[in-house]
Amino acid sequence: MSEDGRPDSATEVFVAHRNLLFTVAYEMLGSAADAEDVLQETWLRWADVDLDTVRDQRAYLVRITTRQALTRLRALGRRKESYVGPWLPEPLLTAPDIAEDVELADSLSMAMLLVLETLGPTERAVFVLREVFDLGYDEIAEAVDKSPTTVRQIAHRARAHVAARRPREVASLAETRAALEAFQRAIQTGDLQSLLDTLAPDVVALSDGGGVKQAMPRPVVGADKVANLFALLLDRVGAELSIEPAQINGSPGLFLRLNGELDMVVAVRIDDGLVTGLYTVRNPEKLSRVQHETAVSR
């Protein structure tokens, strides 16, 4: 703060770019809590910078954020090795209008974040900065401490890697909304056939309890198996369960509450009018902030 109580220039610039920086860190880490820590570290370094020496403030801030996120990403890799059960990204409650930015919504989706998990740290950083935020190769090179030529090669490899594994084309908003409503109705009514009708034959369900809450120890694949899984869940909780739609990571999702308390968040992947992916997060540590909307941007 300046002496008259108004934000100083460094603060104003940081605040103006904060949502962008959070989104960069989150897409690299898949964890909102860790992304917030990265932003704190970025601010501490930014506050010591002589702004008169900075030609491009946005690029400079992204560079600091990327370097801090890379350091944390490598540490996260070690933590995930000892994680109990499947690991899923921390879900975010996002504004409805995020879905209108198709590229941003797709990059934030659970399905895409899981694809990014299969990249090495530097490959992930290069892919996110180039494909999502459209940074130039020279800017990315400074952020990851590589030459522009090397960054081009990394970007090419990462793009091919993601293309071979990324989900199918993103469904239209109307198609997505209709499919989610049908899925929600089927769960609420407990109609097994209606539930089967909403699922793609090769639907995949993943769940993350973090060793704290009960969750599937491995992916469940196939409409029959997934439908039976949800049928068992409904039989267990009965009338104590309430379901409400939510925008999770820019895509359709559901909040499931037991006795009024949030028990799980289900992010839903929809292709060709059918549910192809269900990503259920029950780990309480990953649900601490999902009921409050998180601002993201690029």
Stockholm file with secondary structure:
# STOCKHOLM 1.0

chainA/1-298         MSEDGRPDSATEVFVAHRNLLFTVAYEMLGSAADAEDVLQETWLRWADVDLDTVRDQRAYLVRITTRQALTRLRALGRRKESYVGPWLPEPLLTAPDIAEDVELADSLSMAMLLVLETLGPTERAVFVLREVFDLGYDEIAEAVDKSPTTVRQIAHRARAHVAARRPREVASLAETRAALEAFQRAIQTGDLQSLLDTLAPDVVALSDGGGVKQAMPRPVVGADKVANLFALLLDRVGAELSIEPAQINGSPGLFLRLNGELDMVVAVRIDDGLVTGLYTVRNPEKLSRVQHETAVSR
#=GR chainA/1-298 SS CCTTSSCCHHHHHHHHHHHHHHHHHHHHHSCHHHHHHHHHHHHHHHTTSCGGGCSCHHHHHHHHHHHHHHHHHHHHHHHHHTCSSCCCCCCCBCCGGGGGSHHHHHHHSHHHHHHHTTSCHHHHHHHIIIIITCCCHHHHHHHHTCCHHHHHHHHHHHHHHHHHHSCSCCCCHHHHHHHHHHHHHHHHHTCHHHHHHHEEEEEEEEEECTTTSCCCSSCEESHHHHHHHHHHHHHHHGGGEEEEEEEETTEEEEEEEETTEEEEEEEEEEETTEEEEEEEECCGGGSSSTTSBCCCCC
#=GC SS_cons         CCTTSSCCHHHHHHHHHHHHHHHHHHHHHSCHHHHHHHHHHHHHHHTTSCGGGCSCHHHHHHHHHHHHHHHHHHHHHHHHHTCSSCCCCCCCBCCGGGGGSHHHHHHHSHHHHHHHTTSCHHHHHHHIIIIITCCCHHHHHHHHTCCHHHHHHHHHHHHHHHHHHSCSCCCCHHHHHHHHHHHHHHHHHTCHHHHHHHEEEEEEEEEECTTTSCCCSSCEESHHHHHHHHHHHHHHHGGGEEEEEEEETTEEEEEEEETTEEEEEEEEEEETTEEEEEEEECCGGGSSSTTSBCCCCC
//
